[in-house]
Amino acid sequence: MQSKIMKTLVSAEHLFLAVLVGIFFVAVGGFDWYWLLVLFLVFDISMIGYLINNQLGALTYNIGHSLIGPGLVASYYVMTSNETALFIALLWLFHILVDRALGFGLKHTKGFHHTHLGKIGKK
């Protein structure tokens, strides 16, 4: 029972943060909200490694879904005030947070369904 409560709490935290990033995207970044939806799946190109094998798939997916990537792009924005960097960083962060809210965590090399948040898919 506690495991279900913990998973729900972790999902709620990520959803809350995704909403905050969305608000920041519009209110502070000045970007149109629909870009969050239109470009949402772009970051899933990182799954391409799964066409080769689970090890490469986990590596490419995790590179594309680690918080380090948007953090580095956001740091670049802070140093340069490049609005494209802010746009990309917030989109990328929004994508990761929504994925995590849905239970899609970083992948283990066993296969796509094995994540750091637990196994996903049908039981």
C-alpha contacts under 8 A as a table, 3 or more apart, distances in Angstrom:
res1	aa1	res2	aa2	distance
1	M	4	K	5.39
1	M	5	I	6.50
2	Q	5	I	5.01
2	Q	6	M	6.05
3	S	6	M	5.06
3	S	7	K	6.13
4	K	7	K	5.12
4	K	8	T	6.11
5	I	8	T	5.11
5	I	9	L	6.14
6	M	9	L	5.02
6	M	10	V	6.13
7	K	10	V	5.15
7	K	11	S	6.10
7	K	117	L	7.97
8	T	11	S	5.10
8	T	12	A	6.05
9	L	12	A	5.04
9	L	13	E	6.13
10	V	13	E	5.13
10	V	14	H	6.34
10	V	101	A	7.18
11	S	14	H	5.22
11	S	15	L	6.12
11	S	100	R	6.58
11	S	101	A	4.04
11	S	102	L	6.59
11	S	103	G	6.81
12	A	15	L	5.02
12	A	16	F	6.02
12	A	101	A	6.48
13	E	16	F	5.14
13	E	17	L	6.28
13	E	101	A	7.49
14	H	17	L	5.10
14	H	18	A	6.08
14	H	97	L	5.23
14	H	98	V	6.71
14	H	100	R	6.20
14	H	101	A	4.93
15	L	18	A	4.99
15	L	19	V	6.26
15	L	97	L	6.57
15	L	98	V	6.10
15	L	101	A	5.22
16	F	19	V	5.23
16	F	20	L	6.37
17	L	20	L	4.96
17	L	21	V	6.14
17	L	97	L	6.86
18	A	21	V	5.06
18	A	22	G	6.13
18	A	93	L	7.74
18	A	94	F	5.25
18	A	95	H	7.97
18	A	97	L	5.31
18	A	98	V	6.03
19	V	22	G	4.96
19	V	23	I	6.19
20	L	23	I	5.07
20	L	24	F	6.11
21	V	24	F	4.95
21	V	25	F	5.94
21	V	90	L	6.59
21	V	93	L	7.50
21	V	94	F	6.13
22	G	25	F	4.95
22	G	26	V	6.48
22	G	33	W	7.33
22	G	36	L	7.50
22	G	90	L	7.86
22	G	94	F	6.86
23	I	26	V	5.33
23	I	27	A	5.78
23	I	28	V	7.82
24	F	27	A	5.15
24	F	28	V	5.08
24	F	29	G	6.34
25	F	28	V	6.04
25	F	29	G	4.84
25	F	30	G	6.53
25	F	31	F	5.97
25	F	32	D	7.95
25	F	33	W	7.31
25	F	87	F	7.51
25	F	90	L	6.37
25	F	91	L	8.00
26	V	29	G	5.57
26	V	30	G	4.82
26	V	31	F	4.97
26	V	32	D	6.05
26	V	33	W	5.93
27	A	30	G	5.56
27	A	31	F	7.80
29	G	83	E	7.92
29	G	86	L	7.31
29	G	87	F	7.32
31	F	35	W	7.74
31	F	87	F	7.56
32	D	35	W	6.09
33	W	36	L	5.78
33	W	37	L	7.68
34	Y	37	L	5.33
34	Y	38	V	6.12
35	W	38	V	4.89
35	W	39	L	5.73
35	W	40	F	7.73
35	W	91	L	7.98
36	L	39	L	5.85
36	L	40	F	5.73
36	L	91	L	6.08
36	L	94	F	7.51
37	L	40	F	5.06
38	V	41	L	7.79
39	L	42	V	5.47
39	L	91	L	7.63
40	F	43	F	6.93
40	F	91	L	7.29
40	F	95	H	6.00
41	L	44	D	5.35
41	L	45	I	7.61
41	L	95	H	7.81
42	V	45	I	5.96
43	F	46	S	6.17
43	F	64	G	6.44
43	F	65	H	7.79
43	F	92	W	6.95
43	F	95	H	7.35
44	D	47	M	5.69
44	D	61	Y	7.57
44	D	64	G	7.49
45	I	48	I	5.77
46	S	49	G	6.98
46	S	57	G	7.90
46	S	60	T	5.25
46	S	61	Y	4.71
46	S	62	N	7.88
46	S	63	I	7.45
46	S	64	G	5.41
46	S	65	H	7.99
47	M	50	Y	5.82
47	M	57	G	5.87
47	M	58	A	7.81
47	M	60	T	6.33
47	M	61	Y	4.99
48	I	51	L	5.75
48	I	52	I	7.94
48	I	57	G	6.54
48	I	60	T	7.23
48	I	61	Y	7.79
49	G	52	I	5.55
49	G	53	N	6.63
49	G	54	N	7.54
49	G	56	L	4.98
49	G	57	G	3.76
49	G	58	A	7.32
49	G	59	L	7.53
49	G	60	T	5.74
49	G	61	Y	7.37
50	Y	53	N	5.05
50	Y	54	N	5.52
50	Y	55	Q	7.82
50	Y	56	L	6.40
50	Y	57	G	3.86
50	Y	58	A	7.32
50	Y	112	F	7.96
51	L	57	G	7.25
52	I	56	L	6.74
52	I	57	G	7.16
53	N	56	L	5.63
53	N	57	G	5.99
54	N	57	G	4.87
54	N	58	A	5.92
54	N	109	T	5.43
54	N	110	K	6.53
54	N	111	G	5.36
54	N	112	F	7.18
55	Q	58	A	5.28
55	Q	59	L	6.30
55	Q	109	T	4.91
55	Q	110	K	7.74
56	L	59	L	5.02
56	L	60	T	6.13
57	G	60	T	5.32
57	G	61	Y	5.86
57	G	109	T	7.82
57	G	112	F	7.79
58	A	61	Y	5.16
58	A	62	N	5.84
58	A	106	L	7.76
58	A	107	K	5.18
58	A	108	H	6.09
58	A	109	T	5.61
58	A	111	G	7.53
58	A	112	F	7.22
59	L	62	N	5.26
59	L	63	I	6.19
59	L	107	K	7.97
60	T	63	I	5.18
60	T	64	G	6.34
61	Y	64	G	5.19
61	Y	65	H	6.06
61	Y	106	L	7.44
61	Y	107	K	7.13
62	N	65	H	4.92
62	N	66	S	5.63
62	N	106	L	5.48
62	N	107	K	6.37
63	I	66	S	5.58
63	I	69	G	7.40
64	G	69	G	7.13
65	H	69	G	7.78
65	H	96	I	5.81
65	H	106	L	6.81
66	S	69	G	6.17
66	S	70	P	7.99
66	S	96	I	7.59
66	S	106	L	7.38
67	L	70	P	5.79
67	L	71	G	6.12
67	L	93	L	7.04
67	L	96	I	7.48
68	I	71	G	4.97
68	I	72	L	6.10
69	G	72	L	5.28
69	G	73	V	6.37
69	G	89	A	7.93
70	P	73	V	4.99
70	P	74	A	5.93
70	P	88	I	7.56
70	P	89	A	4.55
70	P	90	L	7.24
70	P	92	W	5.93
70	P	93	L	5.87
71	G	74	A	5.05
71	G	75	S	6.12
71	G	89	A	7.08
72	L	75	S	4.98
72	L	76	Y	6.28
73	V	76	Y	5.01
73	V	77	Y	6.37
73	V	85	A	5.83
73	V	86	L	7.27
73	V	88	I	7.38
73	V	89	A	5.47
74	A	77	Y	4.93
74	A	78	V	6.31
74	A	85	A	6.50
74	A	86	L	5.92
74	A	89	A	5.43
74	A	90	L	7.92
75	S	78	V	5.03
75	S	79	M	6.33
76	Y	79	M	5.17
76	Y	80	T	6.09
76	Y	81	S	7.81
76	Y	82	N	7.68
76	Y	85	A	6.84
77	Y	80	T	5.19
77	Y	81	S	4.84
77	Y	82	N	5.20
77	Y	83	E	6.85
77	Y	85	A	5.31
77	Y	86	L	5.67
78	V	81	S	5.65
82	N	85	A	5.46
82	N	86	L	6.80
83	E	86	L	4.99
83	E	87	F	6.14
84	T	87	F	4.96
84	T	88	I	6.18
85	A	88	I	5.19
85	A	89	A	5.97
86	L	89	A	5.10
86	L	90	L	6.05
87	F	90	L	5.48
87	F	91	L	6.16
88	I	91	L	5.15
88	I	92	W	5.93
89	A	92	W	5.18
89	A	93	L	6.01
90	L	93	L	5.04
90	L	94	F	5.94
91	L	94	F	5.11
91	L	95	H	6.19
92	W	95	H	5.12
92	W	96	I	6.32
93	L	96	I	5.18
93	L	97	L	6.15
94	F	97	L	5.23
94	F	98	V	6.15
95	H	98	V	5.32
95	H	99	D	6.13
96	I	99	D	5.09
96	I	100	R	6.15
97	L	100	R	5.06
97	L	101	A	6.07
98	V	101	A	4.94
98	V	102	L	6.25
99	D	102	L	5.11
99	D	103	G	6.39
99	D	104	F	5.11
99	D	105	G	7.20
100	R	103	G	4.89
100	R	104	F	4.97
100	R	105	G	5.60
101	A	104	F	7.39
103	G	117	L	6.46
103	G	118	G	7.92
103	G	120	I	7.02
104	F	115	T	6.89
104	F	117	L	7.12
104	F	120	I	7.12
105	G	115	T	4.98
105	G	116	H	5.42
105	G	117	L	5.29
105	G	118	G	7.74
106	L	115	T	5.22
106	L	116	H	5.49
106	L	117	L	7.58
107	K	111	G	7.32
107	K	112	F	6.21
107	K	113	H	7.51
107	K	114	H	5.84
107	K	115	T	4.38
107	K	116	H	6.45
108	H	111	G	6.41
108	H	112	F	7.37
108	H	114	H	5.51
108	H	115	T	5.61
108	H	116	H	7.15
109	T	112	F	7.73
109	T	114	H	7.73
110	K	114	H	6.39
111	G	114	H	5.70
112	F	115	T	7.41
113	H	119	K	5.50
113	H	120	I	5.04
113	H	121	G	6.52
114	H	118	G	6.31
114	H	119	K	4.71
114	H	120	I	6.63
115	T	118	G	5.15
115	T	119	K	5.80
115	T	120	I	7.31
